[in-house]
């Protein structure tokens, strides 16, 4: 089982469409934020990933979401991120967004372990065991 990371999101008017509900791409933005916050909770900032592992974080290769209830300006969404699955060169992040313990939306991202080559190109490489162990409970 992996550690989860919790963060709150205050829905602002600018997050919403003309109907006054969250415009769906914002959930993808909040999932991306969740990825970076989750890694930062283990002291894995982009600078650390580049310096220590020559990694670019986790380039995104797949994503999806389900939108179950509307969220409106002023709502506080309790977001949770978790690494649901580790592959050799990839990992799947799961996200849940709740308001007052009611599930509003859920989503996922599949990311690869991106390695920066000396010539500037990016390849995938195995996720270091050390990284995987940081997220185990």
C-alpha positions as CSV (number, residue, x, y, z in Angstrom):
1,X,0.0,0.0,0.0
2,X,1.3,3.4,-0.8
3,X,1.0,6.7,1.2
4,X,-1.7,9.1,0.2
5,X,-1.3,12.8,0.1
6,X,-4.2,15.2,1.0
7,X,-4.6,18.8,-0.2
8,X,-7.5,21.3,-0.3
9,X,-8.6,23.2,-3.3
10,X,-10.8,26.3,-3.0
11,X,-13.0,26.7,-6.1
12,X,-12.8,30.2,-7.4
13,X,-15.1,31.9,-9.9
14,X,-12.3,31.7,-12.5
15,X,-12.3,27.9,-12.2
16,X,-15.9,27.8,-13.4
17,X,-17.7,27.8,-16.8
18,X,-20.7,30.1,-17.6
19,X,-23.0,27.7,-15.8
20,X,-21.1,28.4,-12.6
21,X,-19.7,24.9,-12.2
22,X,-16.1,23.8,-12.3
23,X,-14.9,23.7,-15.9
24,X,-13.6,20.1,-16.3
25,X,-10.0,20.8,-17.4
26,X,-9.4,22.3,-14.0
27,X,-9.6,18.8,-12.5
28,X,-6.7,17.8,-14.7
29,X,-4.7,20.9,-13.6
30,X,-5.5,19.9,-9.9
31,X,-4.3,16.3,-10.6
32,X,-1.1,17.6,-12.0
33,X,-0.7,19.8,-8.9
34,X,-1.4,16.7,-6.7
35,X,1.4,14.8,-8.5
36,X,3.9,17.5,-7.7
37,X,2.7,18.0,-4.1
38,X,2.7,14.3,-3.5
39,X,6.4,14.0,-4.7
40,X,7.3,17.2,-2.8
41,X,5.9,15.6,0.4
42,X,8.8,13.1,0.1
43,X,11.3,15.9,-0.7
44,X,11.3,15.1,-4.4
45,X,11.1,18.5,-6.1
46,X,11.9,18.9,-9.7
47,X,15.4,20.2,-8.8
48,X,16.0,17.1,-6.6
49,X,14.8,14.8,-9.3
50,X,17.1,16.4,-11.9
51,X,20.2,16.6,-9.7
52,X,20.0,13.2,-7.9
53,X,18.3,11.0,-10.6
54,X,18.7,12.9,-13.9
55,X,14.9,12.6,-14.0
56,X,12.3,15.0,-15.3
57,X,9.6,13.8,-12.8
58,X,6.9,11.8,-14.5
59,X,6.0,12.8,-18.1
60,X,2.3,12.1,-18.6
61,X,1.3,9.3,-21.0
62,X,-2.3,8.7,-20.1
63,X,-5.1,10.3,-18.1
64,X,-8.8,10.2,-17.4
65,X,-11.5,11.4,-15.1
66,X,-15.1,10.9,-14.1
67,X,-17.1,13.9,-13.0
68,X,-19.9,12.8,-10.6
69,X,-21.2,16.0,-9.0
70,X,-21.0,19.7,-9.6
71,X,-18.6,21.9,-7.7
72,X,-19.2,25.6,-7.5
73,X,-17.4,28.8,-6.5
74,X,-16.5,28.9,-2.8
75,X,-16.6,25.1,-2.5
76,X,-13.6,23.5,-0.7
77,X,-12.6,20.3,-2.3
78,X,-10.6,17.8,-0.3
79,X,-8.3,16.1,-2.8
80,X,-6.3,12.9,-2.3
81,X,-3.5,11.6,-4.5
82,X,-2.0,8.2,-4.3
83,X,0.3,6.0,-6.4
84,X,-2.0,3.1,-7.2
85,X,0.4,1.0,-9.2
86,X,4.1,0.8,-9.9
87,X,5.4,-0.6,-13.1
88,X,9.1,-1.0,-14.1
89,X,9.2,2.3,-16.0
90,X,5.9,3.9,-15.1
91,X,3.4,4.5,-12.3
92,X,-0.3,5.2,-12.1
93,X,-1.6,8.0,-9.8
94,X,-5.1,8.0,-8.5
95,X,-7.0,11.1,-7.4
96,X,-10.3,11.7,-5.5
97,X,-12.0,15.1,-5.1
98,X,-14.6,15.3,-2.3
99,X,-16.8,18.0,-0.9
100,X,-18.1,17.4,2.6
101,X,-17.1,13.7,2.1
102,X,-19.2,13.4,-1.1
103,X,-17.2,12.2,-4.1
104,X,-17.3,15.0,-6.7
105,X,-14.7,13.6,-9.2
106,X,-12.1,11.0,-9.5
107,X,-9.2,10.6,-12.0
108,X,-6.0,9.0,-12.8
109,X,-2.7,9.7,-14.5
110,X,-0.1,7.3,-15.9
111,X,3.4,8.7,-15.8
112,X,6.7,7.4,-17.0
113,X,10.1,7.8,-15.3
114,X,11.6,10.3,-17.7
115,X,15.4,10.4,-17.9
116,X,17.2,13.5,-19.3
117,X,20.0,12.4,-21.7
118,X,23.2,14.5,-22.1
119,X,22.2,15.4,-25.6
120,X,18.9,16.9,-24.3
121,X,16.6,14.1,-25.4
122,X,14.3,12.3,-23.0
123,X,14.0,8.5,-22.6
124,X,12.3,6.3,-20.1
125,X,14.1,4.4,-17.5
126,X,13.3,2.1,-14.5
127,X,11.9,3.9,-11.5
128,X,14.5,3.6,-8.8
129,X,13.6,1.2,-5.9
130,X,14.6,4.0,-3.6
131,X,11.8,6.2,-5.0
132,X,9.2,3.4,-4.8
133,X,10.2,2.8,-1.1
134,X,9.6,6.4,-0.2
135,X,5.9,6.1,-1.0
136,X,5.3,2.8,0.8
137,X,3.4,3.0,4.1
